[in-house]
Amino acid sequence: MLKYLEELCTICGVSGDEDAVREYLMEKIGQCPDILEMKTDPLGNLLVHKKGRNTPDQTVMLGAHMDEVGLIVTGIRADGTLSIAAVGGVDADVVLGRNVMVGTQKLPGVIGAAPIHLLSAAQRDEKPKMDALYADIGAKDAEDAKRFVSPGDSIYFMGEYTSLGGGRVTAKAIDDRFGCAVMLELLEQELPYDMWFAFFVQEEGGLRGSRAAAYTINPDFALILEATTAADLDGVTGDAAVCRLGGGPVVSFMDRSTIYDKELYRMAFAIAEENGIPCQTKSRIAGGNDAGAVHVSRGGVRTLAISVPCRCLHSPSCVAQVSDMEDCLNLTAKLLEKMEEL
């Protein structure tokens, strides 16, 4: 799984521009046993049906999104710099001064802003705003920039996959290449029953891919694999920490887009306790994921999310704990076996 994660995190796939991620997944899935069907829908979701030991009475879908947050070119300025906007929930102070790759040619660039001596005293004390930033690819003027870049081109973060101390890793796009890596690992294994694997597009842009995929597959049960914000830092107290690295998978009872199935929620914690898997819930009702679209698809879907806690989410340098990732995989596999009994 970690090998998949490292490879996936190096691929560029901002929302609406996931082709390279999907191509990687299709190549790997093509080598997996017992694949009944693999197809790409008109929106770009990759939908995979895998044969298991049994044919269930109800349809189960695992889901994770392929896309990552990033930026997009909105215009080309007279001096050759590029006007930009965020794709997904990206704070301007996270990207200021960062190295990026721009457009189809993956041109190197950097995100800049007005120099400090041109700011008023009040502006110096304010957080930067996205519309005040620009991307610089080294073009001498607008005509030079137009040879390489057009409005609508994606801008990707640079962020190498790196092992840190304490059994942690950092990379861009752990949200949600982690979920994709878990699903690849499960696709290699024998499954207890037939099930669908849905690799979604455009989660960061508003849960668009999962809405279409859930309508197509029409599952009775859905398990969403994700990464979620951890703020377990010095000085952060109470529910503001949300969840913590090293605490195991995060199984939420509610977030801003979903109230999760209570039986599945209780089952996940019972399985974790039975198998000695550390498990935690969010201490604050915050965020959301593809479950928000999936659980209200068609006539409704019984849905749960299992997330890996992640610091610096939606940045070029997400930080996650390897043991949490392994525990997420373990809990997911055991929960899938138990769901057959529902």
TAFENQUI-V550103 format. One line per field, one symbol per residue. phi: phi as a letter, one per 40 degrees, with the letter a starting at -180 (. if undefined). burial: + if it has 16 or more other C-alpha atoms within 10 Angstrom, else -. A space follows every 10 residues. Layout:
# TAFENQUI-V550103
phi = ???
burial = ???
This chain:
# TAFENQUI-V550103
phi = .ccdcccccc ccacdgacdc cccccccccc cccgccaaab ccchcbbbbb cbcbbccbcb bcaacccbca bacbabcdcg cbcbacbgcb ccccbdgccb bbgccfccaa cbadcccccc dcccccccbd cccabbbgcc accccccbbb dgccbbccac cbcbcggbbb acgdcbcdcc cccccccccc bcacabbbbc bfccchfccc cccccccfcc bbbcbabbcb bcbdgcbgcc cgabcgcgdb bccabcbabc dccccccccc ccccbgccaa bccbcagiac ddcccbcfch bcbabbbcca cfcfbcbcbb cccccccccc cccccccccc cc
burial = +--+++-+++ +++++++++- ++--++--+- ---++--+-- ---+++++++ ++------++ ++++++++++ ++++++---+ ++++++++-+ -+--++-+++ +++----+++ +++------- -------+-+ --+++++-+- -+--++--++ --+++++++- +------+++ ++++++++++ ++++++++-- ++++++++++ ++++++++++ ++++--++++ ++++++++++ ++-------- ++++++++++ +++++-++-+ +--++--++- ++----++++ ++--+--+++ +++++++--- ++++++++++ ++++++++++ ++++++++++ +++-++---+ --
